[in-house]
Each structure stands twice: as C-alpha cells, then as structure tokens.
C-alpha cells in the first residue's frame, strides 16, 4: 500500500507506475473516492461533535425544553447512523482501490513488456561442454530409479512427483546446506506456519490479485503459502519495533504451494513447474532508508549467488523490467540457472525490495528514537534455494557420460557420496 498523502500529491507518478508495470488500476477513480471519503468523514465528525454538545446541554434545560431537545437528539442520531453507514461503504471501496495502487519502480529498472525484455547484468560459471549426448533430469532420474512422475501424478494430479532414494537425499542436502549458509551469515532460522490467514496474504501483497494462484482452505479462511516470505514478513504485523532491533534478518525453510493457474500446457514435463516444492527464503526488515535498502538488496543477492558458486552451477543475473515487476516491488533481480535440457537459463531465484509497501499493509513500524513518531519499516526478500528446480540444474550440469552425477564438494559430506548413481559411503 502506498502513502495516501503522497498519492494525493503525486497522482501522475502513480499513473505512470501503473502504466509502466502494466497494472490495470483506475487512479482517478481512487482519487474521486478518496475525496468523497474525506468529505463524509468531516460530516460525520461534525455530527458527532454536535450530538456530544447537545447531550451536555440537556441536563441544564427545563422539562419542556428537554423533551424537545431529546426529540432533536433522536433525529440527529438517526441521521448520524445513516452517514456512518455511508462512510463505511465508501471506506470499503476506498480500501479496495488503495490496495491495487502500484509502487513506482526505481529509476534503474528497465522498461519492458514482460520477462523477455529483462536486462542481463552478469554471468557466472562455465556452460557444460559435453562430449556425449546429455540426458535430461527426467532421463537421469528414471535411469537411477530416483524420480517417479507418473506415480506422483497418480497420488495428487498433474505437476506432482516423487523423489526417491538418492534424489530425495540430494534435495535434503541442498536445503540444509542453504540453511547453514544463511545462518553462518547472521540470519536467524525460523520455523513458520505455511497455512496463514487472509491478512498475511493481503499484507505481503499477494492478495488481492493472486487468489487464483493460491490453494485456499475456505472453511477456515486460510491459504497455503507460495513462499515463507509471507509468514516471515508478517511476524511483527501491527507492532512498533525498537530501532535498536533493526535490521531483522531471518531465514526459513518451508514447503510451498502454487496452483500455477494460467500455465496450462506450459512446462508440463519434469520438475520445472510443479504445485508443491521446498524453498529456503531470506527476509529482512529494516529501517526506512532507501540507500540502506538498496545496499541490503545487493547483499541479499550476493548471499544467493555465493551459494550458486559453491554448487558450481552456471547462472546469470537479470534486472527485471517494469512489465515483469510485481505491484509492490521497487526493483527485482532474478537469478537464472543454466538447464541443458531447456538449452536456456531458467529462473531459480528472485530478490525483491519493497521499501514500505508491505509494511504499510501490515502496519509494521519502528520508532527511530525514544520520543519519535513511529515510521514504517522497509522489507526485502530473496530466494536462497528452491527445490526441485535446483535439482534440474544439479543433475543436468554435473552429469557424466555413464549417467552418474558428480556431487559438488560443498554437498558431498551431507549427501554421503562423490557421485549420485553409486553406493553412498
């Protein structure tokens, strides 16, 4: 959510943000309803003041005057109730529109219509140069009896899978390595609920607008999260934190769920686009300082790229263009990892900064000084690792001619062998 005072003063900037992000929202309609709300609020406040003043005078009136005054007071209460009902209806419409207003992108964000126009910033690692016909992760998984997609589909429908034996152990090794990697860098590990209330989804910007992608438990009015960013960022909603406690750097490992609505027929084979996966997510809550937020954004990106370097995977970093940027994101960097079976890079990480967009929706604030007025925090998040998508890259980039898969040294102790496809030590 945006600072509404800023929106009133800068409507052209909000219209431009909506246009550049390709977000359909009627900014002028919001400004109209905002003006109506403020007008009716003034009327209601005035009527309440009149009613209060009239009540104070009643005790000083004669019986005859009191009867007349009570009659007028009754009429005023009826009129006030009608106005309060009008105010409530306008407020609901006002909030619904306010929740759709987009955060303006940073100046360094490139313009573009979709992910095809993201700008490459850097590349790291060498693309594999196989002296043999490489196998896909599906072929490797089936060859070793460690990936079973048909039975996953039998259990839970399309885009589901089973990881067996060494592949399940490799997934665990990657996730634990990623967690240890972040804890060593000062992040606090948190175990979070993955079934959350509507306020958490709305507060982090996933609702309204993302309901079709979420699995809902309607009877309990809860949703399964698509990332632990949601509960991690929402932990201190409605609170005022001490400045001395900031920044809060936290990391969680959790199952994640996405319906993948609108992707019918897209990436239907293998493990690239699935309904359930695991993710290690980093979230930072810090002071309202744009320079600090930008620096922290790059630090968080480096945590992920350092991990990819340790896994010896070739990747590139892209600056996400305006048309591929979410409503609340000021800027986003994606890490895309080389996947030989796709003959292309595939997205594996997203690093985003929001400034105070999420914290306003969550009413998440801190007090800069003991006597200072509370201000909204800044929030950021980034993937540390996501599986099984990272397994595609590990299997396909590190495969050998005989079908074995070399395990990067960083994972060998946790995995228990130098190669997948041979007995563990």
Secondary structure, 3 states (H helix, E strand, C coil): CCCHHHHHHCHHHHHHHHHHHCCCCCHHHHHHHHHHHHHHHHHHHHHHHHHHHHHHHHCCCCHHHHHHHHHHHHHHHHHHHHHHHHHHHHHHHHHHHHCCCCCCCCCCCCCCCCHHHCEEEEEECCCCCCCCCCCCHHHHHHHCCCEEHHHHHHHHCCCCCEECHHHHHHHHHHHHHHHHHHHCCCCEECCCCCEEEHHHHHHCCCCCCCHHHCCEEHHHCEEECCCCHHHHHHCCCCCEEEHHHCCEEEEEEEEEECCCCCCCCCCCCCCCCCCEEEEEEEEEEECCCHHHHHHHHHHHHHHHHHHHHHCCCCEEEEECCHHHCCCCCCEEEEEEEEEHHHCEEEEEEEEEEEECHHHHHHCCEEECCCCCCCEECEEEEEEEEEECHHHHHHHHHCECCCCCEECCHHHHHHHCCCEECCCCC
